[in-house]
Amino acid sequence: MSKVLVMYHSKNGTTKRYAEWIAEGLNGDLHDIKNVKSDMLSAYGVVLLASPLLGGPIKGLTITN
């Protein structure tokens, strides 16, 4: 199975708790999105992002070219 990275952004801890459960269930690595560098992503075959959605953009995600 591919190596799994679960990234999360959590203001109050709820999303972090769900991300922890997902990472544990998939035997993946867990990182706060603030600590993830783009060069880390190539080591993973699966990358998941857990983030709250409250009528706006995905929190903690900035897309650059």
PQR file with spaces between the fields and no chain letter, atoms N, CA, C, O and H, PARSE charges and radii, in Angstrom:
ATOM       1  N    MET     1       0.841   -1.185    0.000 -0.4000 1.5000
ATOM       2  CA   MET     1       0.000    0.000    0.000 -0.0000 2.0000
ATOM       3  C    MET     1       0.882    1.243    0.000  0.5500 1.7000
ATOM       4  O    MET     1       1.972    1.242    0.573 -0.5500 1.4000
ATOM       5  N    SER     2       0.411    2.282   -0.635 -0.4000 1.5000
ATOM       6  CA   SER     2       1.152    3.539   -0.699 -0.0000 2.0000
ATOM       7  C    SER     2       1.262    4.182    0.680  0.5500 1.7000
ATOM       8  O    SER     2       0.398    4.002    1.538 -0.5500 1.4000
ATOM       9  H    SER     2      -0.474    2.283   -1.100  0.4000 1.0000
ATOM      10  N    LYS     3       2.324    4.923    0.869 -0.4000 1.5000
ATOM      11  CA   LYS     3       2.524    5.664    2.102 -0.0000 2.0000
ATOM      12  C    LYS     3       1.488    6.790    2.160  0.5500 1.7000
ATOM      13  O    LYS     3       1.244    7.458    1.155 -0.5500 1.4000
ATOM      14  H    LYS     3       3.026    5.069    0.172  0.4000 1.0000
ATOM      15  N    VAL     4       0.873    7.003    3.340 -0.4000 1.5000
ATOM      16  CA   VAL     4      -0.236    7.943    3.489 -0.0000 2.0000
ATOM      17  C    VAL     4       0.169    9.106    4.391  0.5500 1.7000
ATOM      18  O    VAL     4       0.761    8.914    5.452 -0.5500 1.4000
ATOM      19  H    VAL     4       1.071    6.460    4.156  0.4000 1.0000
ATOM      20  N    LEU     5      -0.165   10.316    3.943 -0.4000 1.5000
ATOM      21  CA   LEU     5       0.002   11.526    4.741 -0.0000 2.0000
ATOM      22  C    LEU     5      -1.375   12.113    4.990  0.5500 1.7000
ATOM      23  O    LEU     5      -2.144   12.328    4.053 -0.5500 1.4000
ATOM      24  H    LEU     5      -0.647   10.472    3.080  0.4000 1.0000
ATOM      25  N    VAL     6      -1.685   12.373    6.251 -0.4000 1.5000
ATOM      26  CA   VAL     6      -2.919   13.066    6.613 -0.0000 2.0000
ATOM      27  C    VAL     6      -2.506   14.419    7.180  0.5500 1.7000
ATOM      28  O    VAL     6      -1.865   14.500    8.228 -0.5500 1.4000
ATOM      29  H    VAL     6      -1.060   12.199    7.012  0.4000 1.0000
ATOM      30  N    MET     7      -2.883   15.482    6.468 -0.4000 1.5000
ATOM      31  CA   MET     7      -2.618   16.847    6.909 -0.0000 2.0000
ATOM      32  C    MET     7      -3.919   17.403    7.465  0.5500 1.7000
ATOM      33  O    MET     7      -5.004   17.001    7.045 -0.5500 1.4000
ATOM      34  H    MET     7      -3.403   15.416    5.617  0.4000 1.0000
ATOM      35  N    TYR     8      -3.807   18.322    8.405 -0.4000 1.5000
ATOM      36  CA   TYR     8      -5.021   18.917    8.953 -0.0000 2.0000
ATOM      37  C    TYR     8      -4.794   20.382    9.317  0.5500 1.7000
ATOM      38  O    TYR     8      -3.670   20.820    9.563 -0.5500 1.4000
ATOM      39  H    TYR     8      -2.926   18.649    8.746  0.4000 1.0000
ATOM      40  N    HIS     9      -5.892   21.117    9.343 -0.4000 1.5000
ATOM      41  CA   HIS     9      -5.926   22.464    9.910 -0.0000 2.0000
ATOM      42  C    HIS     9      -7.077   22.437   10.895  0.5500 1.7000
ATOM      43  O    HIS     9      -8.196   22.066   10.541 -0.5500 1.4000
ATOM      44  H    HIS     9      -6.805   20.761    9.144  0.4000 1.0000
ATOM      45  N    SER    10      -6.806   22.827   12.129 -0.4000 1.5000
ATOM      46  CA   SER    10      -7.837   22.752   13.155 -0.0000 2.0000
ATOM      47  C    SER    10      -7.728   23.942   14.086  0.5500 1.7000
ATOM      48  O    SER    10      -6.689   24.169   14.707 -0.5500 1.4000
ATOM      49  H    SER    10      -5.896   23.127   12.416  0.4000 1.0000
ATOM      50  N    LYS    11      -8.798   24.693   14.177 -0.4000 1.5000
ATOM      51  CA   LYS    11      -8.813   25.858   15.054 -0.0000 2.0000
ATOM      52  C    LYS    11      -9.138   25.463   16.496  0.5500 1.7000
ATOM      53  O    LYS    11      -8.508   25.944   17.438 -0.5500 1.4000
ATOM      54  H    LYS    11      -9.642   24.509   13.673  0.4000 1.0000
ATOM      55  N    ASN    12     -10.118   24.591   16.656 -0.4000 1.5000
ATOM      56  CA   ASN    12     -10.576   24.237   18.001 -0.0000 2.0000
ATOM      57  C    ASN    12     -10.271   22.802   18.398  0.5500 1.7000
ATOM      58  O    ASN    12     -10.631   22.390   19.501 -0.5500 1.4000
ATOM      59  H    ASN    12     -10.630   24.200   15.891  0.4000 1.0000
ATOM      60  N    GLY    13      -9.617   22.020   17.533 -0.4000 1.5000
ATOM      61  CA   GLY    13      -9.216   20.672   17.867 -0.0000 2.0000
ATOM      62  C    GLY    13     -10.097   19.562   17.316  0.5500 1.7000
ATOM      63  O    GLY    13      -9.689   18.401   17.307 -0.5500 1.4000
ATOM      64  H    GLY    13      -9.325   22.354   16.637  0.4000 1.0000
ATOM      65  N    THR    14     -11.299   19.897   16.858 -0.4000 1.5000
ATOM      66  CA   THR    14     -12.209   18.866   16.361 -0.0000 2.0000
ATOM      67  C    THR    14     -11.669   18.221   15.090  0.5500 1.7000
ATOM      68  O    THR    14     -11.642   16.995   14.985 -0.5500 1.4000
ATOM      69  H    THR    14     -11.630   20.840   16.865  0.4000 1.0000
ATOM      70  N    THR    15     -11.244   19.020   14.134 -0.4000 1.5000
ATOM      71  CA   THR    15     -10.722   18.476   12.882 -0.0000 2.0000
ATOM      72  C    THR    15      -9.449   17.677   13.134  0.5500 1.7000
ATOM      73  O    THR    15      -9.224   16.655   12.487 -0.5500 1.4000
ATOM      74  H    THR    15     -11.266   20.016   14.218  0.4000 1.0000
ATOM      75  N    LYS    16      -8.623   18.126   14.057 -0.4000 1.5000
ATOM      76  CA   LYS    16      -7.411   17.383   14.403 -0.0000 2.0000
ATOM      77  C    LYS    16      -7.777   15.994   14.922  0.5500 1.7000
ATOM      78  O    LYS    16      -7.135   15.006   14.564 -0.5500 1.4000
ATOM      79  H    LYS    16      -8.806   18.956   14.583  0.4000 1.0000
ATOM      80  N    ARG    17      -8.794   15.920   15.752 -0.4000 1.5000
ATOM      81  CA   ARG    17      -9.214   14.622   16.304 -0.0000 2.0000
ATOM      82  C    ARG    17      -9.637   13.675   15.184  0.5500 1.7000
ATOM      83  O    ARG    17      -9.255   12.505   15.193 -0.5500 1.4000
ATOM      84  H    ARG    17      -9.315   16.722   16.042  0.4000 1.0000
ATOM      85  N    TYR    18     -10.422   14.164   14.216 -0.4000 1.5000
ATOM      86  CA   TYR    18     -10.822   13.327   13.086 -0.0000 2.0000
ATOM      87  C    TYR    18      -9.614   12.920   12.247  0.5500 1.7000
ATOM      88  O    TYR    18      -9.522   11.775   11.804 -0.5500 1.4000
ATOM      89  H    TYR    18     -10.732   15.115   14.209  0.4000 1.0000
ATOM      90  N    ALA    19      -8.691   13.850   12.029 -0.4000 1.5000
ATOM      91  CA   ALA    19      -7.486   13.540   11.256 -0.0000 2.0000
ATOM      92  C    ALA    19      -6.655   12.463   11.956  0.5500 1.7000
ATOM      93  O    ALA    19      -6.084   11.592   11.300 -0.5500 1.4000
ATOM      94  H    ALA    19      -8.766   14.780   12.389  0.4000 1.0000
ATOM      95  N    GLU    20      -6.587   12.524   13.281 -0.4000 1.5000
ATOM      96  CA   GLU    20      -5.861   11.500   14.036 -0.0000 2.0000
ATOM      97  C    GLU    20      -6.497   10.128   13.827  0.5500 1.7000
ATOM      98  O    GLU    20      -5.789    9.141   13.627 -0.5500 1.4000
ATOM      99  H    GLU    20      -7.051   13.231   13.815  0.4000 1.0000
ATOM     100  N    TRP    21      -7.822   10.060   13.871 -0.4000 1.5000
ATOM     101  CA   TRP    21      -8.517    8.794   13.659 -0.0000 2.0000
ATOM     102  C    TRP    21      -8.256    8.248   12.260  0.5500 1.7000
ATOM     103  O    TRP    21      -8.022    7.052   12.085 -0.5500 1.4000
ATOM     104  H    TRP    21      -8.397   10.861   14.034  0.4000 1.0000
ATOM     105  N    ILE    22      -8.297    9.131   11.266 -0.4000 1.5000
ATOM     106  CA   ILE    22      -8.061    8.710    9.881 -0.0000 2.0000
ATOM     107  C    ILE    22      -6.628    8.192    9.720  0.5500 1.7000
ATOM     108  O    ILE    22      -6.406    7.125    9.147 -0.5500 1.4000
ATOM     109  H    ILE    22      -8.487   10.102   11.408  0.4000 1.0000
ATOM     110  N    ALA    23      -5.660    8.961   10.232 -0.4000 1.5000
ATOM     111  CA   ALA    23      -4.256    8.560   10.127 -0.0000 2.0000
ATOM     112  C    ALA    23      -4.014    7.224   10.823  0.5500 1.7000
ATOM     113  O    ALA    23      -3.283    6.376   10.313 -0.5500 1.4000
ATOM     114  H    ALA    23      -5.840    9.828   10.696  0.4000 1.0000
ATOM     115  N    GLU    24      -4.625    7.042   11.980 -0.4000 1.5000
ATOM     116  CA   GLU    24      -4.470    5.780   12.707 -0.0000 2.0000
ATOM     117  C    GLU    24      -5.089    4.625   11.918  0.5500 1.7000
ATOM     118  O    GLU    24      -4.491    3.555   11.810 -0.5500 1.4000
ATOM     119  H    GLU    24      -5.219    7.731   12.395  0.4000 1.0000
ATOM     120  N    GLY    25      -6.273    4.840   11.372 -0.4000 1.5000
ATOM     121  CA   GLY    25      -6.953    3.799   10.620 -0.0000 2.0000
ATOM     122  C    GLY    25      -6.221    3.400    9.344  0.5500 1.7000
ATOM     123  O    GLY    25      -6.300    2.252    8.908 -0.5500 1.4000
ATOM     124  H    GLY    25      -6.759    5.709   11.459  0.4000 1.0000
ATOM     125  N    LEU    26      -5.511    4.348    8.751 -0.4000 1.5000
ATOM     126  CA   LEU    26      -4.772    4.090    7.510 -0.0000 2.0000
ATOM     127  C    LEU    26      -3.294    3.827    7.753  0.5500 1.7000
ATOM     128  O    LEU    26      -2.530    3.631    6.808 -0.5500 1.4000
ATOM     129  H    LEU    26      -5.446    5.281    9.105  0.4000 1.0000
ATOM     130  N    ASN    27      -2.890    3.823    9.020 -0.4000 1.5000
ATOM     131  CA   ASN    27      -1.482    3.654    9.380 -0.0000 2.0000
ATOM     132  C    ASN    27      -0.625    4.699    8.663  0.5500 1.7000
ATOM     133  O    ASN    27       0.430    4.388    8.112 -0.5500 1.4000
ATOM     134  H    ASN    27      -3.511    3.982    9.788  0.4000 1.0000
ATOM     135  N    GLY    28      -1.108    5.952    8.686 -0.4000 1.5000
ATOM     136  CA   GLY    28      -0.419    7.026    7.983 -0.0000 2.0000
ATOM     137  C    GLY    28       0.258    7.998    8.925  0.5500 1.7000
ATOM     138  O    GLY    28       0.131    7.903   10.145 -0.5500 1.4000
ATOM     139  H    GLY    28      -1.965    6.205    9.134  0.4000 1.0000
ATOM     140  N    ASP    29       0.974    8.926    8.340 -0.4000 1.5000
ATOM     141  CA   ASP    29       1.638    9.986    9.094 -0.0000 2.0000
ATOM     142  C    ASP    29       0.679   11.159    9.240  0.5500 1.7000
ATOM     143  O    ASP    29      -0.112   11.435    8.338 -0.5500 1.4000
ATOM     144  H    ASP    29       1.078    9.004    7.348  0.4000 1.0000
ATOM     145  N    LEU    30       0.747   11.848   10.372 -0.4000 1.5000
ATOM     146  CA   LEU    30      -0.138   12.965   10.674 -0.0000 2.0000
ATOM     147  C    LEU    30       0.683   14.227   10.864  0.5500 1.7000
ATOM     148  O    LEU    30       1.657   14.230   11.616 -0.5500 1.4000
ATOM     149  H    LEU    30       1.389   11.623   11.105  0.4000 1.0000
ATOM     150  N    HIS    31       0.291   15.312   10.178 -0.4000 1.5000
ATOM     151  CA   HIS    31       1.002   16.583   10.313 -0.0000 2.0000
ATOM     152  C    HIS    31       0.023   17.748   10.240  0.5500 1.7000
ATOM     153  O    HIS    31      -0.911   17.739    9.437 -0.5500 1.4000
ATOM     154  H    HIS    31      -0.500   15.310    9.567  0.4000 1.0000
ATOM     155  N    ASP    32       0.245   18.744   11.084 -0.4000 1.5000
ATOM     156  CA   ASP    32      -0.463   20.014   10.960 -0.0000 2.0000
ATOM     157  C    ASP    32      -0.014   20.629    9.639  0.5500 1.7000
ATOM     158  O    ASP    32       1.176   20.624    9.325 -0.5500 1.4000
ATOM     159  H    ASP    32       1.003   18.751   11.736  0.4000 1.0000
ATOM     160  N    ILE    33      -0.953   21.156    8.870 -0.4000 1.5000
ATOM     161  CA   ILE    33      -0.619   21.683    7.538 -0.0000 2.0000
ATOM     162  C    ILE    33       0.414   22.805    7.611  0.5500 1.7000
ATOM     163  O    ILE    33       1.147   23.030    6.649 -0.5500 1.4000
ATOM     164  H    ILE    33      -1.920   21.161    9.125  0.4000 1.0000
ATOM     165  N    LYS    34       0.480   23.507    8.733 -0.4000 1.5000
ATOM     166  CA   LYS    34       1.455   24.586    8.891 -0.0000 2.0000
ATOM     167  C    LYS    34       2.894   24.060    8.870  0.5500 1.7000
ATOM     168  O    LYS    34       3.831   24.807    8.587 -0.5500 1.4000
ATOM     169  H    LYS    34      -0.116   23.325    9.515  0.4000 1.0000
ATOM     170  N    ASN    35       3.058   22.770    9.173 -0.4000 1.5000
ATOM     171  CA   ASN    35       4.394   22.179    9.235 -0.0000 2.0000
ATOM     172  C    ASN    35       4.755   21.360    8.005  0.5500 1.7000
ATOM     173  O    ASN    35       5.825   20.753    7.961 -0.5500 1.4000
ATOM     174  H    ASN    35       2.297   22.164    9.403  0.4000 1.0000
ATOM     175  N    VAL    36       3.880   21.334    7.007 -0.4000 1.5000
ATOM     176  CA   VAL    36       4.124   20.541    5.804 -0.0000 2.0000
ATOM     177  C    VAL    36       4.807   21.404    4.748  0.5500 1.7000
ATOM     178  O    VAL    36       4.319   22.479    4.401 -0.5500 1.4000
ATOM     179  H    VAL    36       3.011   21.827    7.043  0.4000 1.0000
ATOM     180  N    LYS    37       5.919   20.933    4.252 -0.4000 1.5000
ATOM     181  CA   LYS    37       6.645   21.605    3.173 -0.0000 2.0000
ATOM     182  C    LYS    37       6.387   20.853    1.872  0.5500 1.7000
ATOM     183  O    LYS    37       6.224   19.633    1.886 -0.5500 1.4000
ATOM     184  H    LYS    37       6.316   20.060    4.534  0.4000 1.0000
ATOM     185  N    SER    38       6.351   21.557    0.770 -0.4000 1.5000
ATOM     186  CA   SER    38       6.007   20.938   -0.520 -0.0000 2.0000
ATOM     187  C    SER    38       6.938   19.782   -0.885  0.5500 1.7000
ATOM     188  O    SER    38       6.497   18.823   -1.518 -0.5500 1.4000
ATOM     189  H    SER    38       6.483   22.548    0.759  0.4000 1.0000
ATOM     190  N    ASP    39       8.210   19.851   -0.501 -0.4000 1.5000
ATOM     191  CA   ASP    39       9.127   18.767   -0.843 -0.0000 2.0000
ATOM     192  C    ASP    39       8.836   17.481   -0.061  0.5500 1.7000
ATOM     193  O    ASP    39       9.341   16.419   -0.425 -0.5500 1.4000
ATOM     194  H    ASP    39       8.568   20.630    0.014  0.4000 1.0000
ATOM     195  N    MET    40       8.036   17.557    1.001 -0.4000 1.5000
ATOM     196  CA   MET    40       7.652   16.367    1.763 -0.0000 2.0000
ATOM     197  C    MET    40       6.644   15.508    1.000  0.5500 1.7000
ATOM     198  O    MET    40       6.602   14.291    1.178 -0.5500 1.4000
ATOM     199  H    MET    40       7.626   18.420    1.297  0.4000 1.0000
ATOM     200  N    LEU    41       5.841   16.137    0.160 -0.4000 1.5000
ATOM     201  CA   LEU    41       4.708   15.449   -0.462 -0.0000 2.0000
ATOM     202  C    LEU    41       5.126   14.328   -1.409  0.5500 1.7000
ATOM     203  O    LEU    41       4.390   13.354   -1.567 -0.5500 1.4000
ATOM     204  H    LEU    41       5.875   17.126    0.016  0.4000 1.0000
ATOM     205  N    SER    42       6.275   14.446   -2.030 -0.4000 1.5000
ATOM     206  CA   SER    42       6.703   13.426   -2.994 -0.0000 2.0000
ATOM     207  C    SER    42       6.978   12.065   -2.337  0.5500 1.7000
ATOM     208  O    SER    42       7.060   11.051   -3.029 -0.5500 1.4000
ATOM     209  H    SER    42       6.873   15.237   -1.901  0.4000 1.0000
ATOM     210  N    ALA    43       7.116   12.042   -1.030 -0.4000 1.5000
ATOM     211  CA   ALA    43       7.365   10.787   -0.321 -0.0000 2.0000
ATOM     212  C    ALA    43       6.093    9.973   -0.112  0.5500 1.7000
ATOM     213  O    ALA    43       6.151    8.838    0.360 -0.5500 1.4000
ATOM     214  H    ALA    43       7.049   12.866   -0.468  0.4000 1.0000
ATOM     215  N    TYR    44       4.938   10.553   -0.462 -0.4000 1.5000
ATOM     216  CA   TYR    44       3.651    9.912   -0.186 -0.0000 2.0000
ATOM     217  C    TYR    44       2.896    9.577   -1.459  0.5500 1.7000
ATOM     218  O    TYR    44       2.896   10.343   -2.422 -0.5500 1.4000
ATOM     219  H    TYR    44       4.891   11.475   -0.846  0.4000 1.0000
ATOM     220  N    GLY    45       2.258    8.426   -1.443 -0.4000 1.5000
ATOM     221  CA   GLY    45       1.413    8.023   -2.564 -0.0000 2.0000
ATOM     222  C    GLY    45      -0.010    8.526   -2.400  0.5500 1.7000
ATOM     223  O    GLY    45      -0.737    8.680   -3.382 -0.5500 1.4000
ATOM     224  H    GLY    45       2.259    7.803   -0.661  0.4000 1.0000
ATOM     225  N    VAL    46      -0.412    8.782   -1.149 -0.4000 1.5000
ATOM     226  CA   VAL    46      -1.755    9.287   -0.841 -0.0000 2.0000
ATOM     227  C    VAL    46      -1.600   10.458    0.114  0.5500 1.7000
ATOM     228  O    VAL    46      -0.926   10.348    1.138 -0.5500 1.4000
ATOM     229  H    VAL    46       0.178    8.657   -0.352  0.4000 1.0000
ATOM     230  N    VAL    47      -2.229   11.586   -0.222 -0.4000 1.5000
ATOM     231  CA   VAL    47      -2.207   12.768    0.639 -0.0000 2.0000
ATOM     232  C    VAL    47      -3.643   13.192    0.895  0.5500 1.7000
ATOM     233  O    VAL    47      -4.401   13.442   -0.042 -0.5500 1.4000
ATOM     234  H    VAL    47      -2.777   11.676   -1.054  0.4000 1.0000
ATOM     235  N    LEU    48      -4.015   13.272    2.172 -0.4000 1.5000
ATOM     236  CA   LEU    48      -5.358   13.686    2.567 -0.0000 2.0000
ATOM     237  C    LEU    48      -5.271   14.988    3.336  0.5500 1.7000
ATOM     238  O    LEU    48      -4.315   15.219    4.077 -0.5500 1.4000
ATOM     239  H    LEU    48      -3.399   13.069    2.934  0.4000 1.0000
ATOM     240  N    LEU    49      -6.276   15.845    3.159 -0.4000 1.5000
ATOM     241  CA   LEU    49      -6.349   17.111    3.885 -0.0000 2.0000
ATOM     242  C    LEU    49      -7.657   17.166    4.638  0.5500 1.7000
ATOM     243  O    LEU    49      -8.727   17.044    4.043 -0.5500 1.4000
ATOM     244  H    LEU    49      -7.052   15.658    2.557  0.4000 1.0000
ATOM     245  N    ALA    50      -7.577   17.349    5.945 -0.4000 1.5000
ATOM     246  CA   ALA    50      -8.760   17.537    6.778 -0.0000 2.0000
ATOM     247  C    ALA    50      -8.797   18.995    7.197  0.5500 1.7000
ATOM     248  O    ALA    50      -7.842   19.507    7.781 -0.5500 1.4000
ATOM     249  H    ALA    50      -6.708   17.448    6.429  0.4000 1.0000
ATOM     250  N    SER    51      -9.907   19.662    6.896 -0.4000 1.5000
ATOM     251  CA   SER    51     -10.029   21.086    7.184 -0.0000 2.0000
ATOM     252  C    SER    51     -11.492   21.435    7.389  0.5500 1.7000
ATOM     253  O    SER    51     -12.364   20.865    6.732 -0.5500 1.4000
ATOM     254  H    SER    51     -10.683   19.246    6.422  0.4000 1.0000
ATOM     255  N    PRO    52     -11.772   22.368    8.298 -0.5600 1.5000
ATOM     256  CA   PRO    52     -13.153   22.808    8.450  0.2800 2.0000
ATOM     257  C    PRO    52     -13.590   23.614    7.227  0.5500 1.7000
ATOM     258  O    PRO    52     -12.794   24.349    6.643 -0.5500 1.4000
ATOM     259  N    LEU    53     -14.835   23.472    6.855 -0.4000 1.5000
ATOM     260  CA   LEU    53     -15.412   24.247    5.758 -0.0000 2.0000
ATOM     261  C    LEU    53     -16.619   24.991    6.297  0.5500 1.7000
ATOM     262  O    LEU    53     -17.627   24.379    6.651 -0.5500 1.4000
ATOM     263  H    LEU    53     -15.481   22.875    7.329  0.4000 1.0000
ATOM     264  N    LEU    54     -16.520   26.290    6.358 -0.4000 1.5000
ATOM     265  CA   LEU    54     -17.611   27.105    6.873 -0.0000 2.0000
ATOM     266  C    LEU    54     -17.968   28.192    5.872  0.5500 1.7000
ATOM     267  O    LEU    54     -17.808   29.378    6.157 -0.5500 1.4000
ATOM     268  H    LEU    54     -15.701   26.787    6.071  0.4000 1.0000
ATOM     269  N    GLY    55     -18.448   27.795    4.711 -0.4000 1.5000
ATOM     270  CA   GLY    55     -18.877   28.766    3.705 -0.0000 2.0000
ATOM     271  C    GLY    55     -17.760   29.589    3.112  0.5500 1.7000
ATOM     272  O    GLY    55     -17.975   30.748    2.757 -0.5500 1.4000
ATOM     273  H    GLY    55     -18.578   26.831    4.480  0.4000 1.0000
ATOM     274  N    GLY    56     -16.583   29.032    2.993 -0.4000 1.5000
ATOM     275  CA   GLY    56     -15.461   29.763    2.430 -0.0000 2.0000
ATOM     276  C    GLY    56     -14.437   28.819    1.867  0.5500 1.7000
ATOM     277  O    GLY    56     -14.730   27.644    1.647 -0.5500 1.4000
ATOM     278  H    GLY    56     -16.407   28.091    3.281  0.4000 1.0000
ATOM     279  N    PRO    57     -13.235   29.308    1.627 -0.5600 1.5000
ATOM     280  CA   PRO    57     -12.175   28.460    1.089  0.2800 2.0000
ATOM     281  C    PRO    57     -11.705   27.444    2.125  0.5500 1.7000
ATOM     282  O    PRO    57     -12.018   27.561    3.309 -0.5500 1.4000
ATOM     283  N    ILE    58     -10.961   26.460    1.674 -0.4000 1.5000
ATOM     284  CA   ILE    58     -10.379   25.482    2.578 -0.0000 2.0000
ATOM     285  C    ILE    58      -9.354   26.182    3.451  0.5500 1.7000
ATOM     286  O    ILE    58      -8.403   26.776    2.943 -0.5500 1.4000
ATOM     287  H    ILE    58     -10.707   26.365    0.711  0.4000 1.0000
ATOM     288  N    LYS    59      -9.541   26.117    4.739 -0.4000 1.5000
ATOM     289  CA   LYS    59      -8.653   26.809    5.677 -0.0000 2.0000
ATOM     290  C    LYS    59      -7.281   26.159    5.679  0.5500 1.7000
ATOM     291  O    LYS    59      -7.167   24.934    5.706 -0.5500 1.4000
ATOM     292  H    LYS    59     -10.313   25.634    5.152  0.4000 1.0000
ATOM     293  N    GLY    60      -6.242   26.979    5.650 -0.4000 1.5000
ATOM     294  CA   GLY    60      -4.879   26.487    5.731 -0.0000 2.0000
ATOM     295  C    GLY    60      -4.263   26.080    4.413  0.5500 1.7000
ATOM     296  O    GLY    60      -3.095   25.691    4.376 -0.5500 1.4000
ATOM     297  H    GLY    60      -6.334   27.975    5.628  0.4000 1.0000
ATOM     298  N    LEU    61      -5.028   26.159    3.311 -0.4000 1.5000
ATOM     299  CA   LEU    61      -4.515   25.723    2.018 -0.0000 2.0000
ATOM     300  C    LEU    61      -4.282   26.919    1.116  0.5500 1.7000
ATOM     301  O    LEU    61      -5.192   27.710    0.867 -0.5500 1.4000
ATOM     302  H    LEU    61      -5.977   26.475    3.341  0.4000 1.0000
ATOM     303  N    THR    62      -3.059   27.045    0.629 -0.4000 1.5000
ATOM     304  CA   THR    62      -2.721   28.074   -0.338 -0.0000 2.0000
ATOM     305  C    THR    62      -2.187   27.363   -1.570  0.5500 1.7000
ATOM     306  O    THR    62      -1.238   26.584   -1.484 -0.5500 1.4000
ATOM     307  H    THR    62      -2.320   26.402    0.831  0.4000 1.0000
ATOM     308  N    ILE    63      -2.790   27.629   -2.701 -0.4000 1.5000
ATOM     309  CA   ILE    63      -2.352   26.984   -3.933 -0.0000 2.0000
ATOM     310  C    ILE    63      -1.476   27.953   -4.712  0.5500 1.7000
ATOM     311  O    ILE    63      -1.873   29.078   -5.015 -0.5500 1.4000
ATOM     312  H    ILE    63      -3.561   28.261   -2.772  0.4000 1.0000
ATOM     313  N    THR    64      -0.273   27.483   -5.026 -0.4000 1.5000
ATOM     314  CA   THR    64       0.655   28.285   -5.840 -0.0000 2.0000
ATOM     315  C    THR    64       1.149   27.435   -6.988  0.5500 1.7000
ATOM     316  O    THR    64       1.128   26.207   -6.908 -0.5500 1.4000
ATOM     317  H    THR    64       0.050   26.569   -4.779  0.4000 1.0000
ATOM     318  N    ASN    65       1.585   28.065   -8.037 -0.4000 1.5000
ATOM     319  CA   ASN    65       2.129   27.350   -9.199 -0.0000 2.0000
ATOM     320  C    ASN    65       3.597   27.155   -9.067  0.5500 1.7000
ATOM     321  O    ASN    65       4.224   26.573   -9.951 -0.5500 1.4000
ATOM     322  H    ASN    65       1.602   29.063   -8.102  0.4000 1.0000
